Amino acid sequence: MAASGNGCVSMPSDRQMYLTLFDATEKAIDLLIQAQQACEELYISSSEPEAPPESPAEPPQAEQ
């Protein structure tokens, strides 16, 4: 907030706040997309495929 000449504090316009937030949101989404694509490239270009994680053993069933 900036003080105007008469000592009052002026609020930014709704449009200015919306555009600022929208611009930052677009940049964040673009950054996430770039990171995902980089990780996909690393995965695709890896020389050894990794084995999928083993599923945990099932608990023994109680006899009835």
Order of alpha helices (4+ residues) and beta strands (2+ residues): beta-beta-alpha
